Amino acid sequence: MKLIYEGKTKNIYALDDGNYLLKLKDDATGENGVFDPGANTVGVTIEGLGKASLKMTMYYFELLNKKGVPTHFISADIENASMTVKPAALFGQGIGDGIEVICRFRAVGSFYRRYKTYCAEGMKLNAFVETTLKDDALGDPPVTKDALAELNIMTGGEYETLKSLTQKIAGIIKDDLTGKGLDLYDIKFEFGRVDGKIVLIDEISAGNVRIYKGNEWLQPLDLAKYF
């Protein structure tokens, strides 16, 4: 097993069989010790977060696989906070780069900060999809469909596939959370190509969602109790 990438919240290892191992950390993004899934730096360490994140990730990847949604997930080892996945080619420069895709059901976070002249905080959105370049130094700048094609990151057709998958996956997760008495405000995904097919990769955990119970934004370990 060889370490090939050390990230903010996980490390990636190449396995002898050609697959990858993702080892989740207890580190989370935020600032000044306050958790924030929209931040680009590690701001807080939460004991047990790696295992909690993996439980939620495994729950949703298994659910999505049952529903025929393509993912890179193979298996998970909760005790070691790690999961085995298929190798995927990213959209962009390589490991650690790529793009992020956000599906928004409420006007919160950076969306509200950008557009607050035209919306109220918490206003309902219709599964609004936006893409950003995964670039911490530039603050993950938003990127349009036309720019993605112009920069040869993906074709217009691939973008439409990615958008459709994003809304489908977010809808499945939102419906499941509604059944738990929870409300999904927004969720961030990453995608890659496996055998030339666009699939969901990375993780689905407190680090890339905003989930509320009533008016309370659930923090990572509180959210983990539902999984």
matplotlib code that plots the C-alpha trace (Angstrom):
import matplotlib.pyplot as plt

x = [0.0, 1.5, 0.5, -0.3, -2.1, -2.4, -5.5, -7.2, -9.7, -8.4, -5.4, -5.4, -3.4, -2.8, -3.4, -1.6, -4.8, -5.1, -7.9, -7.5, -7.9, -9.3, -8.4, -10.6, -9.2, -10.8, -9.9, -12.6, -12.7, -13.5, -11.9, -10.7, -11.9, -15.4, -16.7, -17.7, -18.1, -17.7, -14.2, -11.0, -8.7, -8.6, -10.1, -11.0, -10.3, -13.2, -12.5, -14.3, -15.2, -13.4, -15.5, -18.7, -18.1, -17.4, -20.7, -22.7, -20.7, -21.1, -24.9, -25.4, -23.1, -24.8, -28.2, -27.1, -25.6, -28.9, -30.7, -28.4, -26.5, -22.8, -20.2, -16.6, -17.5, -16.4, -16.4, -15.7, -13.9, -15.5, -13.0, -10.1, -12.1, -11.2, -12.9, -11.8, -12.8, -12.3, -9.7, -11.3, -9.9, -10.7, -12.0, -9.0, -5.3, -5.1, -5.4, -6.3, -7.7, -10.9, -14.2, -16.9, -20.6, -23.1, -26.8, -28.7, -32.1, -31.8, -30.1, -27.4, -23.6, -21.7, -24.9, -26.6, -23.5, -23.2, -26.9, -28.4, -29.6, -32.1, -33.0, -33.7, -31.4, -32.9, -35.1, -36.1, -34.2, -35.2, -32.3, -30.0, -26.7, -23.4, -19.8, -16.6, -13.0, -11.3, -8.6, -8.0, -5.6, -8.3, -11.1, -12.8, -14.1, -17.4, -17.1, -19.8, -20.7, -19.2, -16.0, -15.6, -15.9, -13.6, -10.9, -11.2, -12.2, -15.3, -17.7, -21.1, -22.6, -20.6, -21.7, -25.4, -24.8, -23.1, -25.9, -28.6, -26.7, -26.2, -29.9, -30.9, -28.4, -29.3, -33.0, -32.5, -30.5, -33.0, -35.9, -34.1, -33.3, -36.9, -37.8, -35.5, -37.1, -34.2, -33.9, -31.1, -30.1, -27.2, -24.7, -21.4, -20.3, -17.2, -17.3, -14.8, -14.6, -14.4, -13.9, -15.0, -18.3, -19.1, -19.5, -19.9, -16.6, -15.1, -17.5, -20.9, -20.6, -21.0, -18.0, -19.9, -23.5, -25.7, -28.5, -31.0, -33.4, -36.0, -34.0, -30.9, -27.9, -26.7, -23.0, -21.0, -21.3, -24.9, -25.6, -23.8, -26.4, -28.8, -26.5]
y = [0.0, 3.3, 6.8, 8.8, 11.8, 13.5, 15.7, 17.9, 15.3, 12.0, 10.2, 8.1, 4.9, 2.8, -0.9, -3.8, -4.9, -1.6, -0.2, 2.7, 3.0, 6.2, 6.7, 9.3, 11.6, 13.3, 16.7, 18.9, 22.1, 25.4, 28.4, 29.2, 25.9, 26.2, 23.6, 24.8, 22.4, 25.3, 26.3, 25.4, 24.9, 22.5, 24.4, 21.8, 18.2, 16.2, 12.9, 10.1, 12.1, 9.8, 6.8, 8.8, 10.2, 6.7, 5.3, 8.0, 7.5, 3.7, 4.1, 6.3, 4.6, 1.3, 2.9, 4.5, 1.3, -0.5, 2.2, 1.7, 4.9, 4.5, 5.0, 4.1, 2.4, -1.2, -1.7, -0.1, -0.8, 1.3, 0.4, 1.6, 4.6, 3.5, 2.4, 0.6, 2.2, 1.8, 4.1, 7.1, 9.6, 13.1, 16.1, 18.4, 18.2, 15.1, 13.8, 16.6, 18.8, 18.2, 19.9, 20.0, 20.0, 21.5, 20.9, 23.5, 23.3, 26.4, 29.8, 29.5, 29.7, 31.2, 31.2, 33.5, 35.7, 36.2, 36.7, 38.1, 41.2, 38.9, 36.3, 35.8, 33.5, 30.0, 30.6, 27.4, 26.6, 24.1, 21.6, 24.4, 23.0, 24.8, 23.7, 25.0, 24.3, 22.4, 24.9, 26.0, 28.8, 30.4, 29.7, 27.1, 29.6, 28.9, 27.7, 27.5, 24.8, 26.9, 27.5, 23.8, 23.0, 25.9, 24.7, 21.1, 19.9, 18.2, 18.4, 20.0, 16.5, 15.3, 18.4, 17.6, 14.0, 15.2, 17.7, 15.1, 12.7, 15.4, 16.2, 12.5, 11.6, 14.7, 13.9, 10.3, 11.6, 14.4, 12.0, 9.6, 12.4, 13.6, 10.1, 10.7, 14.0, 16.0, 18.7, 18.8, 22.4, 21.7, 18.9, 18.8, 16.0, 14.9, 12.9, 11.0, 8.5, 4.8, 2.8, 5.9, 6.3, 9.2, 8.0, 9.5, 9.4, 10.7, 10.7, 11.7, 12.9, 15.9, 17.5, 18.1, 18.7, 21.1, 19.2, 20.7, 19.4, 22.1, 25.3, 23.5, 22.9, 19.4, 19.3, 16.2, 13.9, 14.8, 14.0, 10.7, 9.4, 9.0, 6.5]
z = [0.0, -1.1, -0.1, -3.2, -1.9, 1.5, 1.8, 4.4, 5.6, 4.1, 2.7, -0.5, -0.9, -4.0, -3.3, -4.9, -6.7, -8.5, -6.3, -3.9, -0.1, 1.3, 5.0, 6.6, 9.3, 12.3, 10.8, 9.4, 7.4, 9.2, 10.7, 14.2, 15.6, 14.1, 11.7, 8.2, 5.3, 2.9, 4.1, 2.3, 5.3, 8.2, 11.1, 13.7, 14.8, 16.1, 17.8, 16.1, 13.0, 10.6, 11.6, 11.8, 8.3, 7.0, 8.5, 6.7, 3.5, 3.5, 4.2, 1.2, -1.3, -0.5, -1.0, -4.3, -5.6, -4.9, -6.9, -9.8, -9.4, -10.6, -7.8, -7.1, -3.8, -3.2, 0.6, 4.0, 7.2, 9.9, 12.7, 10.5, 9.1, 5.6, 2.4, -0.8, -4.0, -7.8, -9.3, -11.1, -13.5, -12.3, -14.3, -14.2, -13.6, -11.4, -7.8, -5.5, -8.3, -10.3, -9.8, -7.1, -7.8, -5.3, -5.3, -3.3, -1.9, 0.3, -0.1, 2.5, 2.7, -0.3, -2.4, 0.0, 0.4, -3.4, -4.1, -1.0, -2.8, -4.6, -2.0, 1.7, 3.7, 3.8, 0.8, -1.0, -4.2, -6.9, -6.7, -8.1, -9.4, -9.6, -10.3, -8.8, -9.6, -6.7, -6.1, -2.5, -3.5, -5.6, -3.1, -5.3, -8.0, -9.7, -13.3, -15.9, -18.4, -21.3, -19.4, -18.5, -22.3, -23.3, -20.9, -22.0, -18.5, -19.8, -22.8, -22.7, -22.9, -19.9, -18.0, -18.7, -17.5, -14.4, -13.6, -14.1, -11.8, -9.2, -9.0, -9.0, -6.2, -4.2, -4.5, -3.3, -0.3, 0.5, 0.4, 2.8, 5.2, 5.1, 6.3, 9.3, 10.1, 8.7, 6.0, 3.4, 2.6, 0.3, -0.6, -2.4, -4.7, -6.7, -9.9, -12.0, -14.8, -14.2, -17.4, -19.3, -17.4, -15.1, -11.5, -8.0, -6.0, -2.8, 0.3, 1.5, 5.0, 7.4, 5.7, 2.5, 3.5, 5.5, 7.2, 9.6, 12.1, 12.4, 12.7, 14.0, 11.8, 12.8, 13.6, 12.5, 15.6, 16.1, 12.5, 12.9, 15.3, 12.4, 10.7]

ax = plt.figure().add_subplot(projection="3d")
ax.plot(x, y, z, "-o")
ax.set_aspect("equal")
plt.show()
